[in-house]
Amino acid sequence: MDVQEFLDRNEFFKGLSIPSKRALAKAFRVKNLKKRERVFVEGQKGEGVFLLTAGSVLVYKTTDDGRQVVIKTIEPGELFGEVILFEKERYPASAEAIQDTSVLALARSSFLRLLDQEDFRNDFIATLMGKMRYLTERIMTLTAFDVEARFFRFLKEQYGEREEYELEIAKKDLAAAIGTNPETLSRLILRLRQGGVMEWEGTVLRLKDAFWENF
């Protein structure tokens, strides 16, 4: 893939100058992951930061009794693992591909060399501020919309407005992505089925005709 072109189109990096994007593009390396392949593991020494270009990645923590607590689902265009750049030496959570996925990997050592350049450093600080605004908007979405609205917003943002979707994402991962639990998602799906809004068999989800016109 053309890394420079991806960064140019990426909303997260829109605050970076052209020279900074060019320097960053040269430092990134493409990495492809299979479904259920881990990007990094909680407690592992942090050697790099990642930018998701395609697919989905689940970030989670493991409790003392072995349960997985989902923190968030990473969407294409998002940077993750960046905590090791400034705050922690080891990853505080695990990250796993939940479908075939592609990421851009940036070694911590390469990034620190870029930060030595004042122009890049100022650009990147401005970019991090943009991510903080995104997280604020995410919190607003979770509090302002009910589960049904978040479910359909997720479909629209991830896959576009269609009448039929091929969903590889597991329902438990989908529940985490919209900020709910699997039981609540299951009840929602049952209600939508009974109401004739959609059908969901296997990995294929079909919406009623002209659904998006009235959404």
Backbone bond lengths (Angstrom), bond angles and torsions (degrees), N, CA, C in turn:
res aa  C-N    CA-C-N  psi(-1)  N-CA   C-N-CA  omega(-1)  CA-C   N-CA-C  phi
1 M - - - 1.460 - - 1.530 110.38 -
2 D 1.320 116.22 159.63 1.450 122.01 178.29 1.538 108.19 -88.53
3 V 1.336 116.41 100.35 1.470 121.10 -175.19 1.519 111.19 -62.94
4 Q 1.314 116.89 -41.30 1.467 120.57 179.86 1.529 110.86 -59.70
5 E 1.325 115.78 -43.83 1.470 120.03 -179.71 1.524 110.82 -64.66
6 F 1.341 116.97 -39.84 1.460 120.58 179.13 1.523 110.94 -62.57
7 L 1.321 116.86 -43.64 1.466 120.13 179.24 1.527 110.79 -65.08
8 D 1.337 116.52 -36.45 1.467 119.97 179.09 1.522 111.35 -63.24
9 R 1.351 116.43 -34.49 1.470 120.82 -177.80 1.519 112.81 -87.66
10 N 1.327 116.22 -11.54 1.464 120.29 -173.38 1.523 111.66 -80.27
11 E 1.334 115.80 126.88 1.458 121.50 -177.96 1.527 111.48 -62.76
12 F 1.323 116.10 -35.15 1.464 120.51 -176.90 1.525 111.96 -62.60
13 F 1.344 117.14 -35.07 1.460 121.14 -174.72 1.523 113.55 -100.45
14 K 1.325 116.76 13.68 1.459 118.66 -176.28 1.534 112.42 -64.10
15 G 1.340 117.58 -22.06 1.460 119.85 179.95 1.518 114.00 -80.80
16 L 1.333 117.04 -10.41 1.462 119.71 -179.45 1.527 110.95 -77.59
17 S 1.303 116.22 142.22 1.459 120.54 175.98 1.526 109.43 -71.54
18 I 1.312 117.05 165.19 1.462 121.58 179.68 1.534 111.43 -59.69
19 P 1.337 119.46 -45.47 1.477 119.08 177.83 1.531 112.67 -60.94
20 S 1.342 117.20 -37.94 1.466 120.27 179.81 1.522 110.87 -67.53
21 K 1.325 117.36 -41.90 1.468 120.87 177.01 1.522 110.60 -62.19
22 R 1.324 116.00 -40.15 1.457 120.17 -179.50 1.530 110.40 -63.58
23 A 1.319 116.54 -42.75 1.464 120.58 179.67 1.524 110.89 -66.13
24 L 1.329 115.82 -39.36 1.462 120.94 -179.99 1.527 110.77 -67.62
25 A 1.319 116.69 -41.69 1.469 121.32 -179.76 1.527 111.03 -59.83
26 K 1.314 116.88 -37.95 1.464 120.50 -179.66 1.528 111.54 -69.33
27 A 1.325 116.65 -26.51 1.470 120.51 -176.64 1.525 112.96 -85.55
28 F 1.333 117.52 -25.51 1.469 121.04 -179.17 1.525 111.21 -72.58
29 R 1.353 115.37 149.72 1.459 122.23 174.79 1.529 108.81 -128.40
30 V 1.327 116.78 135.29 1.469 121.46 -179.16 1.530 109.77 -74.79
31 K 1.346 115.68 136.01 1.461 121.02 177.56 1.523 108.79 -137.58
32 N 1.344 117.20 126.73 1.458 122.09 179.43 1.522 109.66 -103.34
33 L 1.338 115.76 138.75 1.460 122.03 -176.16 1.521 110.08 -125.90
34 K 1.321 116.43 141.97 1.451 121.64 174.25 1.539 110.13 -85.15
35 K 1.325 116.20 160.25 1.459 120.81 177.83 1.524 109.53 -55.50
36 R 1.334 116.69 132.70 1.469 126.96 -179.48 1.522 113.66 75.46
37 E 1.316 117.77 4.90 1.464 120.06 174.84 1.522 109.02 -79.28
38 R 1.319 116.15 135.96 1.458 120.16 -178.20 1.522 112.18 -83.64
39 V 1.317 114.30 140.72 1.469 120.16 175.57 1.523 108.37 -83.84
40 F 1.321 115.43 -46.99 1.460 121.79 173.13 1.523 108.75 -156.09
41 V 1.332 115.65 165.31 1.464 121.88 -175.11 1.522 109.71 -119.41
42 E 1.318 115.67 142.07 1.465 121.61 177.81 1.533 110.63 -51.87
43 G 1.334 116.36 129.85 1.457 121.13 -179.47 1.515 113.98 91.58
44 Q 1.331 117.68 -14.17 1.466 121.68 178.61 1.525 110.16 -69.34
45 K 1.330 116.11 143.18 1.458 119.73 178.04 1.526 109.65 -61.47
46 G 1.321 115.89 130.54 1.454 120.77 -175.74 1.522 112.40 -78.08
47 E 1.322 115.23 108.59 1.462 119.57 -178.48 1.519 113.07 -103.88
48 G 1.340 117.23 -10.52 1.455 118.02 -178.42 1.510 113.49 -167.67
49 V 1.325 114.77 170.28 1.452 123.70 178.17 1.529 106.79 -117.83
50 F 1.331 117.45 156.32 1.458 120.33 -171.77 1.527 111.40 -131.39
51 L 1.326 114.26 147.53 1.454 122.11 176.31 1.523 107.07 -123.74
52 L 1.340 116.67 120.24 1.458 121.18 -177.63 1.525 110.32 -78.62
53 T 1.326 116.69 125.88 1.464 121.01 179.36 1.519 112.78 -105.93
54 A 1.344 117.52 -28.88 1.461 120.91 179.16 1.522 108.90 -158.68
55 G 1.344 116.44 146.73 1.454 120.57 -179.63 1.515 111.74 95.95
56 S 1.341 115.94 -156.02 1.465 121.56 -179.25 1.522 109.45 -145.17
57 V 1.316 115.55 145.39 1.466 121.82 178.17 1.521 108.93 -129.97
58 L 1.319 115.92 132.94 1.459 121.87 178.21 1.522 108.82 -100.80
59 V 1.327 116.69 128.55 1.466 121.89 175.84 1.522 107.69 -105.96
60 Y 1.327 116.53 127.35 1.466 119.96 -174.93 1.529 111.18 -148.13
61 K 1.331 115.25 160.66 1.453 122.22 173.22 1.527 108.16 -114.36
62 T 1.317 116.47 151.50 1.453 122.01 179.24 1.526 109.45 -107.56
63 T 1.344 116.56 126.66 1.456 121.32 -179.20 1.528 110.23 -78.31
64 D 1.323 115.92 170.72 1.466 120.71 -179.14 1.525 112.40 -61.07
65 D 1.342 116.90 -29.00 1.465 119.67 179.97 1.528 113.11 -92.93
66 G 1.341 116.09 11.51 1.459 120.29 173.57 1.510 116.58 91.85
67 R 1.316 117.90 -0.67 1.464 120.36 179.28 1.524 110.57 -76.92
68 Q 1.334 115.80 148.32 1.455 121.42 176.63 1.522 109.71 -98.48
69 V 1.332 116.22 126.21 1.457 121.84 177.18 1.525 107.59 -108.78
70 V 1.329 116.08 113.22 1.462 120.91 -176.22 1.524 110.67 -72.63
71 I 1.314 116.39 130.39 1.460 122.10 175.55 1.516 110.26 -91.27
72 K 1.324 116.56 -49.64 1.468 119.74 176.81 1.521 110.03 -169.84
73 T 1.315 115.10 163.95 1.459 122.26 172.39 1.521 107.78 -103.83
74 I 1.332 116.43 123.47 1.455 121.59 -179.78 1.526 109.53 -79.74
75 E 1.317 116.26 134.89 1.451 122.10 179.73 1.532 110.15 -107.07
76 P 1.329 117.64 156.20 1.471 119.85 179.14 1.530 111.70 -52.88
77 G 1.326 115.01 134.60 1.457 120.60 -178.47 1.514 113.39 99.43
78 E 1.352 116.96 -10.22 1.475 120.03 -177.83 1.525 111.48 -92.45
79 L 1.328 114.22 144.22 1.457 123.12 174.03 1.525 107.38 -91.75
80 F 1.340 117.44 138.80 1.467 119.23 176.75 1.528 109.95 -145.91
81 G 1.334 113.74 157.53 1.464 119.93 -176.01 1.513 112.43 84.65
82 E 1.340 116.54 6.47 1.464 119.76 -173.45 1.522 113.40 -72.42
83 V 1.351 117.23 -9.19 1.457 119.47 179.52 1.533 111.06 -60.56
84 I 1.339 117.35 -28.49 1.479 119.59 -178.01 1.524 112.02 -75.45
85 L 1.316 117.43 -9.63 1.457 119.92 178.86 1.521 112.26 -74.89
86 F 1.340 115.51 -31.92 1.463 118.74 -172.29 1.526 114.24 -128.04
87 E 1.332 116.81 -33.61 1.457 119.07 -165.81 1.520 115.09 -109.61
88 K 1.334 117.74 -46.78 1.456 121.33 -174.31 1.517 111.09 -124.17
89 E 1.343 115.74 151.55 1.458 120.17 178.16 1.519 111.09 -85.01
90 R 1.353 116.13 -25.48 1.465 120.74 -178.29 1.523 110.36 -120.84
91 Y 1.329 115.42 152.54 1.462 119.66 -179.48 1.533 109.67 -66.13
92 P 1.329 118.15 127.92 1.472 121.24 -178.68 1.522 113.22 -82.02
93 A 1.337 117.65 -3.33 1.459 122.18 -179.73 1.523 108.47 -151.25
94 S 1.332 116.14 172.68 1.462 121.65 176.63 1.520 109.65 -102.84
95 A 1.330 116.56 155.59 1.469 121.91 177.12 1.524 108.25 -133.79
96 E 1.337 115.71 131.59 1.463 121.29 -175.06 1.521 110.65 -137.41
97 A 1.326 116.80 136.28 1.460 121.10 176.92 1.531 108.93 -70.32
98 I 1.330 117.52 131.33 1.463 119.93 179.39 1.529 111.18 -105.70
99 Q 1.311 115.92 6.43 1.455 123.90 167.31 1.521 105.92 -161.17
100 D 1.331 117.77 172.53 1.468 118.37 176.86 1.525 108.62 -56.61
101 T 1.309 115.81 130.02 1.469 121.78 -164.99 1.522 111.60 -138.84
102 S 1.318 115.22 151.76 1.463 121.12 174.83 1.521 109.05 -127.85
103 V 1.323 115.99 134.74 1.464 120.70 178.39 1.523 109.54 -131.39
104 L 1.323 114.76 160.11 1.458 121.46 168.63 1.521 106.65 -104.13
105 A 1.320 116.44 125.65 1.464 121.33 -178.08 1.530 109.67 -104.97
106 L 1.334 114.60 134.41 1.462 121.06 178.94 1.522 108.85 -123.35
107 A 1.315 116.83 114.95 1.466 121.36 -179.37 1.523 110.23 -62.75
108 R 1.331 116.14 140.28 1.467 121.28 -179.64 1.525 110.62 -57.91
109 S 1.318 116.79 -40.48 1.469 120.42 -178.99 1.532 110.88 -63.42
110 S 1.331 117.29 -39.30 1.469 120.86 178.70 1.519 110.70 -65.77
111 F 1.348 115.43 -40.70 1.462 119.51 -179.14 1.520 111.49 -65.28
112 L 1.321 116.34 -41.89 1.464 119.74 -179.49 1.528 111.29 -63.75
113 R 1.323 116.45 -34.07 1.468 118.89 175.79 1.530 110.83 -65.46
114 L 1.334 116.41 -38.51 1.464 120.00 177.39 1.524 110.96 -64.31
115 L 1.341 116.45 -37.27 1.470 120.06 -178.82 1.522 112.41 -65.90
116 D 1.321 116.62 -20.56 1.460 119.48 176.72 1.531 111.89 -66.28
117 Q 1.348 115.89 -17.05 1.459 120.82 178.85 1.530 108.53 -90.02
118 E 1.318 116.91 119.22 1.464 121.23 -173.27 1.526 112.96 -56.77
119 D 1.317 117.44 -44.59 1.468 119.69 -177.99 1.527 111.11 -61.18
120 F 1.328 116.01 -44.20 1.468 119.16 179.26 1.524 110.33 -65.00
121 R 1.326 116.38 -42.48 1.466 120.57 -178.73 1.521 110.86 -59.09
122 N 1.324 117.56 -45.96 1.468 120.74 179.68 1.526 111.65 -64.73
123 D 1.343 116.24 -40.79 1.463 120.77 178.14 1.522 111.11 -60.69
124 F 1.343 115.53 -44.86 1.459 118.90 -174.27 1.523 111.78 -70.85
125 I 1.313 117.65 -35.49 1.471 120.17 175.88 1.527 110.18 -60.39
126 A 1.327 116.02 -41.87 1.467 120.08 177.73 1.528 110.56 -63.01
127 T 1.338 116.76 -36.61 1.457 121.42 179.44 1.525 110.70 -66.99
128 L 1.321 117.55 -40.68 1.471 120.82 177.53 1.522 111.18 -62.60
129 M 1.314 116.93 -36.23 1.456 119.83 176.14 1.527 110.52 -61.89
130 G 1.338 115.65 -35.89 1.456 119.84 177.00 1.513 111.39 -64.61
131 K 1.334 116.98 -37.24 1.462 119.56 178.48 1.523 110.71 -66.96
132 M 1.322 117.27 -36.13 1.463 120.17 177.12 1.528 110.57 -61.44
133 R 1.328 116.15 -39.25 1.467 119.42 176.95 1.519 110.81 -64.72
134 Y 1.350 116.33 -38.14 1.465 119.91 177.75 1.524 110.78 -61.90
135 L 1.331 116.93 -44.86 1.458 120.28 -179.27 1.525 111.08 -63.40
136 T 1.335 116.29 -36.15 1.466 119.89 176.11 1.518 110.47 -63.07
137 E 1.340 116.20 -42.81 1.464 120.16 178.10 1.520 110.88 -64.69
138 R 1.338 117.31 -35.64 1.465 121.22 178.30 1.523 110.46 -62.89
139 I 1.327 116.59 -43.08 1.465 120.29 177.70 1.513 110.71 -62.36
140 M 1.315 116.25 -40.09 1.463 120.29 178.19 1.528 110.83 -62.78
141 T 1.333 116.78 -39.04 1.461 120.65 179.07 1.518 110.76 -62.93
142 L 1.336 116.43 -43.73 1.459 120.58 -178.30 1.518 112.20 -66.33
143 T 1.331 116.51 -30.29 1.467 119.20 -178.18 1.522 112.50 -91.49
144 A 1.339 117.18 -25.75 1.463 119.39 -174.42 1.529 113.50 -92.12
145 F 1.345 118.28 -20.96 1.458 120.91 -176.81 1.521 110.72 -117.01
146 D 1.347 115.97 143.43 1.459 119.46 177.22 1.528 109.55 -77.36
147 V 1.334 116.88 176.49 1.459 121.68 -174.41 1.528 111.39 -61.54
148 E 1.335 117.27 -40.81 1.466 119.92 -179.79 1.532 110.89 -61.67
149 A 1.317 116.80 -45.20 1.468 120.13 179.85 1.522 110.71 -64.16
150 R 1.346 117.70 -40.15 1.459 120.66 179.33 1.534 110.71 -66.27
151 F 1.322 116.83 -35.20 1.457 121.76 178.81 1.528 110.87 -61.48
152 F 1.329 116.99 -48.71 1.458 120.07 -178.17 1.535 112.03 -74.59
153 R 1.330 117.81 -30.71 1.461 120.20 174.83 1.531 109.75 -65.07
154 F 1.331 116.72 -37.34 1.467 121.00 178.27 1.524 110.02 -63.36
155 L 1.342 117.60 -46.74 1.458 120.69 178.56 1.529 110.75 -58.11
156 K 1.321 115.54 -45.43 1.459 120.21 -177.17 1.522 111.63 -65.60
157 E 1.340 117.34 -45.15 1.458 120.99 -176.68 1.530 112.11 -70.96
158 Q 1.354 116.37 -34.42 1.463 119.90 -176.84 1.519 113.39 -84.74
159 Y 1.355 116.19 -37.75 1.458 119.47 -170.16 1.534 114.51 -126.19
160 G 1.331 117.23 -7.79 1.454 119.95 -178.66 1.524 112.10 88.16
161 E 1.327 116.54 176.23 1.462 122.06 -179.24 1.524 109.72 -85.46
162 R 1.310 116.50 106.82 1.455 122.51 179.96 1.526 109.36 -132.43
163 E 1.320 115.31 170.65 1.463 119.90 172.27 1.518 110.66 -98.86
164 E 1.338 117.31 -18.64 1.459 120.99 179.20 1.522 110.17 -137.79
165 Y 1.332 116.10 137.13 1.468 122.36 -178.45 1.524 109.38 -127.91
166 E 1.319 114.93 142.39 1.460 121.90 170.40 1.526 106.21 -104.15
167 L 1.340 116.38 103.74 1.468 121.56 -173.21 1.520 110.55 -103.87
168 E 1.331 116.44 113.26 1.460 121.22 176.38 1.525 111.62 -88.09
169 I 1.319 116.65 -15.87 1.459 120.59 -176.64 1.533 110.71 -69.35
170 A 1.331 117.36 134.36 1.458 121.72 177.56 1.529 110.03 -66.99
171 K 1.328 116.68 149.94 1.462 119.74 -176.16 1.529 111.67 -64.16
172 K 1.318 116.81 -32.12 1.470 118.32 178.34 1.531 110.03 -68.00
173 D 1.343 116.38 -34.53 1.459 120.38 177.23 1.523 111.19 -72.49
174 L 1.329 116.16 -36.82 1.462 120.66 176.24 1.524 110.32 -63.06
175 A 1.334 116.09 -42.22 1.465 120.21 178.17 1.521 110.60 -58.53
176 A 1.330 115.83 -44.09 1.469 119.89 179.77 1.518 110.57 -63.62
177 A 1.345 116.61 -38.49 1.461 120.51 -176.96 1.516 112.52 -65.01
178 I 1.340 118.10 -29.00 1.470 120.48 -179.06 1.525 111.68 -103.29
179 G 1.338 116.36 11.59 1.456 119.89 173.16 1.512 114.74 73.38
180 T 1.351 117.27 39.73 1.454 120.25 177.09 1.517 108.63 -140.38
181 N 1.331 117.93 -172.22 1.458 121.37 178.61 1.522 109.94 -111.03
182 P 1.342 118.55 161.55 1.469 121.31 -176.74 1.526 113.89 -57.54
183 E 1.336 117.18 -35.86 1.464 119.98 -178.95 1.525 111.20 -64.85
184 T 1.336 116.56 -43.99 1.471 120.34 179.02 1.522 110.41 -65.57
185 L 1.337 117.23 -39.82 1.461 120.70 177.92 1.527 110.63 -63.07
186 S 1.325 117.03 -41.79 1.467 120.66 179.59 1.528 111.17 -61.72
187 R 1.323 116.93 -41.04 1.474 120.15 178.22 1.525 110.64 -65.55
188 L 1.340 116.42 -38.51 1.464 120.24 178.42 1.527 110.50 -63.84
189 I 1.327 116.75 -46.12 1.467 120.79 -179.54 1.523 110.40 -60.74
190 L 1.333 117.67 -43.38 1.456 121.83 178.53 1.523 111.03 -59.99
191 R 1.325 116.66 -44.28 1.466 120.96 -179.25 1.530 110.94 -64.70
192 L 1.345 116.54 -42.34 1.463 120.30 179.96 1.525 111.57 -66.70
193 R 1.328 116.09 -35.49 1.465 119.99 175.87 1.527 110.82 -65.06
194 Q 1.315 115.50 -49.25 1.451 120.40 -178.08 1.526 111.97 -63.35
195 G 1.342 115.58 -29.75 1.457 120.21 179.27 1.519 113.59 -84.31
196 G 1.327 116.09 0.25 1.461 119.66 178.47 1.520 114.08 75.57
197 V 1.329 117.13 14.25 1.463 120.65 -178.66 1.525 110.88 -76.92
198 M 1.329 115.94 -34.99 1.464 118.25 -177.50 1.511 111.09 -155.61
199 E 1.345 114.75 165.19 1.451 124.41 169.98 1.525 107.42 -124.17
200 W 1.324 116.89 143.63 1.465 119.98 179.32 1.513 108.37 -141.38
201 E 1.324 115.80 104.95 1.453 122.10 178.89 1.515 109.20 -121.98
202 G 1.314 117.00 120.83 1.463 120.79 -177.42 1.515 110.69 62.52
203 T 1.321 115.88 -121.37 1.473 120.04 179.31 1.520 112.72 -100.06
204 V 1.340 116.96 0.72 1.462 121.10 -175.99 1.530 111.26 -100.59
205 L 1.314 115.69 121.46 1.468 122.45 177.16 1.528 108.24 -112.74
206 R 1.337 116.53 126.76 1.462 121.58 179.05 1.520 109.69 -120.10
207 L 1.328 115.82 130.89 1.460 121.76 177.18 1.521 109.50 -96.56
208 K 1.326 116.15 155.82 1.461 119.60 178.12 1.532 109.58 -63.03
209 D 1.315 115.80 157.88 1.463 121.10 -178.96 1.524 111.27 -55.93
210 A 1.330 115.33 138.47 1.468 123.29 175.68 1.527 112.97 58.95
211 F 1.326 116.48 27.93 1.477 119.76 -179.06 1.515 111.65 -57.19
212 W 1.337 116.66 -47.40 1.466 120.45 -171.71 1.539 112.48 -69.77
213 E 1.333 116.83 -19.21 1.453 118.87 178.73 1.526 112.41 -66.39
214 N 1.319 115.32 -24.28 1.469 120.11 -176.84 1.530 112.43 -112.46
215 F 1.343 116.27 7.99 1.464 118.80 -177.57 1.531 110.88 -78.85
